[in-house]
């Protein structure tokens, strides 16, 4: 079994160094690092945690500092779980995302403890890892369709693998907790994780820069998937009915689809009637429809304005409706590619900024739903956007000058000539 510590230590070191680099880059450019339960948004803390990850990751590869480095990592992950996520778990017991993040941290913590080879802590670490595997297994069984959607299309039997993985997690958990064939169970679990990285995650990472996410359909799909994952039911609507039906088909019996052109009042009323007939009372409305035109206000043809206003603006009056406004900056969508307008250079700059976005539609949807659940008005997913929003409120005139210079700078960066 000792021979497995060498590759295990190498994998842990590589992961910690990469996580650290992510945090350092995010802090340097004020970019939120989405998805990871150990990610922090405050630049100072992000720099500190990122530096500790890099140093500790390298330390696990040295003979003299491996135990100390693994212990430091274990303490970091344990404190993050206890201080940040366990209180959230107590408040949101039915949110699977909080369960996942809490036990991801505890699972890595237990692995670091075992790598540190601290005899007194080995028993609790083993039980902690077994508990994490049982949580992962139960979630795979409860949200099998969501898991199945993540499996590459070339692998047949998506639901079979989703349920099979859940059963494997639970079996490994029982084996490790009872010490019955524990080494075999731990080895096979490690092999399963490794195969996921090779077959699932590396191809997704390699293809991320090619993922354009088809504008509203992608974000609608992301919202629907996350709502269903949280236990809800949804009606997906789109001016492209085929896209809405494709989204509903991915989510199974929890989703319905219909066509809606939000610029037409009769379509909106028909959507409301359809949703009430399928779901009953409506708890959440995600108004995600939007279009854009590339060009200055004075250059945009007058006939485009009714279309812009009809799609982008709406009115909702009620004394018992909570509102959350989603204000993302650039993320991976194709809205610019489908936007007409008299100024092609502005459209090119917008598309390049979106292609360079660090957040996906799934990340934006998750952040927006968490913000709405917390009852906050503004959902601003990107850390740099939150700083710009504060600057605009404090010094609006200075902000406008900075925005103008930034627009010119970005245009030059992408080799596009823009006159402002």
N, C-alpha and C positions, 0 to 999 in steps of 0.2 A: 504493500500500500504506500510505503514511503516514496516509491518511484513516481507516484502520481502527484506528489507535492511539487516536483520540479516544473512540469508543464502548468500545473495549477497556479503556482507562484508567478510564472511568466504571463499567463493570461490575465491574472489580477493586476500585475504591474502595468501591462499594456492598456487595460481598461482605465485604471486610475490616472495614468498619464494623459490619456485622451480626454477623460472627463475634466481634468485640470486645465488642459489647453482650451477646451470649450468655455470654461468659466473665465479664463484669462482674456480670451478673445471677446467674449460677450461683455466683460467689464470695460475693456479698452474702447469698444465701439458703442457702448450703451445698448447692446442687443440682448433681449431676453433669450435665455436658452430654454426652449420648451421641452416638456415631456419628462424630465428627470426629477425624481423626488428629492434629490440632493442639490438641485439647482437653486441659486439665490439670485434675486434681481438687483439688490443694492450693490452698486459698483465696488465699494470698499470691501464688503463681505465677500463678494464674488472674487475679487483679487486675492483675498486672504485664503479662502477655501480652495480656489484654483491652485495657488502656490503650494498649499499643504498636500493636495492630491498629487501634484507632480513630484514633489520631494518624497512623499511616502511611497508612491508607486516605484520610483527608482530605488528607494531604500529596501523594498521587499526583495530586490534582486541581489543584494549584498549579504554576505554571510553574517557580518558583524551587526548589521542594523535591521535585518529582516524581521526579527521578533518585535523590536520596538516600532518599526513602521506599520506592521500588521496590527499591533495594539492601538496605535494612534488612529488608524483607519476605523477599527472596530468602535472606538469611543466616539468618533465623529458621526458615524452612521447611527449608533445607538442614541446619542443625544438628539440628533435630527428627528428620529422616530418618536422619542419620548416628548420632546418639547413642542414640535410642530404638528406631527400627524396623529398621535394618539388623542389629543384633545379634539381634533377635527373628526376623528373616528367616533368618539363618544357623542358628538353632535349630529353626525350624518351616518348612522349605522346602515342605512339602505343605499349608500352611494358606493358602488363597487370600485370606483376609481380610488377612493380613500383607502379602502382595504388593500388594494393592490400596492399602492405607494408605501403604506406603512410596512407591509410584510416584505416588499422588495428590500427596503432598508434593513429590516431585521434579518433577512436571509443573507445579505452580503455581510452584515455585522457578524453573524455566526460563522461564516466562512473565514473571515479575517481572524476571529478568535481561534479557530482550529489551526489556521496557518501559523499563528503565533505559538502554538503548541503549549498553551497554558493548561496544565493538567486539571487544576481546580475548576476552570471554566469550561472544560471540554464537554462535560455532561450537560449543563444548561444550554450550551451552544448547539449541541446535537438535538435537543428537544425543541429549541427555538427554530432550527432549520426544518425539523419535521412539521412543526406547526405552520410555518410559511408554506411548505409544499401542500399541506392539506387545504389551506385557503386558496392557493392557486388552482388546485384540483376542483374544488367546489365551484369556483368561478367559471372554470372551463365548462362544467356541466350546466351551470345556470345560464351562461351566455354563449352557448355553443355556436349559434349562428354568427354572432359578432366575431368570434375566433375564426370560424370557417371562412369569413370574408377576407381574412389576412393571409390565407394560404395561397401560394402561387397557382395560377390557373392550370399549369401543366401537371400538377399533382392531382390525381383523381380522388374522389371520395372525401370532400372537404369536411363534411359533418362527421364522418367516421374518424378522421384524425383529430378533430376537436374533442369529441367524446372520449376517444382512446387516450389522448393526452391527459385529460382530466382523471380518468381511471388510473393511469400510470402514476400521476402525481400522488394520488391518495394511497395507492399501494406502496410507493416508495416512502411516503410519510410514515405509514404503519411499520414498515420494515426497519426504518432508521430509529424510530421511537422505541421499538421493542428489542432492538439489536438482533433480530432474526434476519440473517442474510443482509445485514446492514451495509457491509462493504460492497456487495454486489449491487444493491439498490442505489447506493451513492454513486458508484461508478457509472451505472446505466443512466442515472439522472444527469450526471455531468456530460455524458456522451450525447444525450438528448438536447441539452442546452447548446452544445457545440454544433450539432447538426442544424439547429434552428438558426444559429448565426450564419452558417455557410449557405443554407438553402433558402432562408427567408429574409434575414435582416441585411446581409451584405448586398444581395441583388436590389433590395429596396433603396439602400443608401446609394448604390452605384447609379440607380435610375432616377434619383431624386431631382438631379439638376435638369432632367428632361421632362419632368412632370409639370405640365402647364396648368392642370386643373381647370377644366372647362368652365370658367367664370361662374355664373350663379349656380349652375347645376352642381358643381363640385361643393360649394359651400352649403347649399341646401342638403345635399347628401350627407355632408359631415354633421350638420345639425341633427338630421333625422337619425343617423347612426348613434350619436351620443345620447339622444333622448331615449331611444329604445334600450340602449345599454343601461340607462338609469331606471328602467322599468316602465317607461311610458309607452303610449301608442301615438302614432302620427298620421297626418294626411300630408303627403308631398304634392305640391302643385308647381307647375312650371308652364310658361307659354309654349314650351316644347313638351307635349304630353308624353311622348315616347321616353324622354329623359326622366320624367316624374315616375312613370310606370317601371322603368328600370331600377330606380332607387327603391320603390316599394317592393319589387320582387326580391331585391337583395336582403330585405329585412323580414320577409315572411309575413305571418299573420298579424304582426303588430303594426303594419303599415298599409295605407291606402293611397291611391293616386288619382288626380284629376287635373284637367287643364285649367289655367286661369291667366288671363291678361289683366294685370292689375291696373292698367290705364282705363279699363272699362268697368264702370260701376256694376253693371249687370253680371259680369264675370265674378267680381268680388262677392256679390250677394250669393251667387250660385255656389261659390266655394264655401262660404259660411254655412249654407244650408246642407251641403254635402258633408262637411266636417261634423256638424251636429248630428246628422243622421247616422254617422259611423261611430262617433266617439261619445256622443252625449255632451256633457258640459265641457267647455274648452278652457284649459288652464293656462296655455301659453300660445302666443302667436309670434312667429318669427317672420318679420317683414324684411325679406332679403332681396327683393327685386331691385334692380338698378341698372342704369345704362349711362354711357358717357359719350361725349363728343370732343374730339381733339381740335382745339382752336381757341383763340381769344374771344371774349364775349362779343365784341363788335364784329367779328368775322363769321360767327356761327350763323347759318341761314335762319331766318325767322321761322320757317316752317319746321325746324327741328325742335323749337322750344316747347310747343304743346306736347310733343312726344317725351321730351326730357322731364317736364313737370308732371305729366300724367303717370309716368312709371316711377319716378324717384320720390315724389311727394304725395302724402296722403294725410287724411285727417281722422283722428280717433278721439272722441269725447266721451269720458266716463269718469265718475268720481271714485270708482273702485278698481281701476286698472293701473297696475304698476308698469312703469316704462323703464327699459334699459337701452341706452343708445350705444351701438357698437361703432367704435371709431378706430379701425385699424389703419396702419399706413400701407406700405406695399407688401403684399404676400403673393404666393404663387397662384395666379389666375390668368385667364386669357381675355379679360375685359377689354384691354387696349386693342387686341387683334380684331375684336368685333365692333370697335367703335369707329363710326364715320367721322368726318370733320375736314375742314379746309386746311389744317396745318398738320402735315404728315410728320414733321420733325418732332412735334410735341407728343404725338402718338408713339413714335419710336422711343423717345426717352422714357415715357411711362411704361412701355412694355419691357424695356431693359431693366428698369427698377423692379418691376414685378418678378422678372425671371431671377433677379438676384436676391429676392426675398428669402429670409431665413425661416419663416413660419409657413406651415401648410394650412390648407383649409380646415383640416381636423383640429389643429392647434387653436386656430381662431375660434372655431365653434365651441370647443371645450371651455376656453376662457370666457366667452360670452355667456354661456349657460351657467357657469359658476358665479359670475358676477350678478346675473339676474336672480339666481337663487339666494344670493346675499342681500338682495334688495337695493343694490347701488345703481345710480343713474347712468354713469359712464363706464363703458367697458373698453379700455385702451390696452390691447394685448402687448404691444411692443414697448419696451422700457424707454427707448429713445423718444418715442412719441409722447410718453407721459411727461418727460422733461420739456419737450417742445410745447406741450399744452400748458404747463405751468408758466413757461416763459411768455407765451402769448397772453395769458391772463394778467401777468405782472407788468409786462412791458410791450404792449401791442405794436407800437410804432417801431421799436427796435426789432421785434420779431419779423415784421414785414420786410425790413431791410435785409435781415439775415436770410429770410426765405428766398428773396430775389437772388442774392449772391449764391445761395446753395443750388438754386435751379440752374443758374448759368454754369456753375462748377460741375454739376452732374451731367449737363449736356455736353460740355467739353470732354469730360471723362469718357463718355460713350461715343465720342467723335461725331456728335450731332450739332449742327449750327442752329442756335436759337437766339432770336432777337427779342429782348424784353424791354 
